[in-house]
Amino acid sequence: MIFSLFHRNKSQTTVRSIYGAIVTQARLPSFYRGYGVPDTPTGRFEMIVLHLTLLLRYFRGEEETRVLGQGIFDVFCSDMDDNLREMGTGDLSVPKKMRKMAEAFYGRAEIYERALAAGDDAPLAAALARYILERDGSPPAEARRLASYVRMAVGQLSSMSIARALHGGLIFPDPEVISGPI
């Protein structure tokens, strides 16, 4: 019995560490200065959702990583709940807002997955422009740049060993290496 407590504690540390890496990446100033992501609570939420979606896509292959992915999603939900409360959202409104956030997450995840499955970056850039950059119509150069970043992140995650990700080695690409708006 005591060994299961140690295992659970180690797993929780791993989950929190990986979620922390997602949040750290999502908050890099490069996205807000060079990619046109609005530096607002909504813009930050969308960037966390994007990175969480990419990681969960990477983790969906094996049972152990799916369980870990669920733990990371649970920490995300807890973090969003805490953030709503810190921003002054009343106790009665939090569940409604959390439901909307969960719907947004699942909707974005499905849209990003379909866009990534497409052969070219146009659908991905359009989705990123709409949800992250809050722009409809023809995707701006910043959305195309963000699509290139996402493709690079998918490639980097797929080539990374699960063991490395689990032991604090989760690394996303440096957004600065993607050339500016084209």
Secondary structure by P-SEA (a helix, b strand, c coil): caaaaaaaaaaaaaaaaaaaaaaaaaacccccccccccccaaaaaaaaaaaaaaaaaaacccaaaaaaaaaaaaaaaaaaaaaaaaacccccaaaaaaaaaaaaaaaaaaaaaaaaacccaaaaaaaaaaccccccccccaaaaaaaaaaaaaaaaaaaccaaaaaaccccccccccccccc
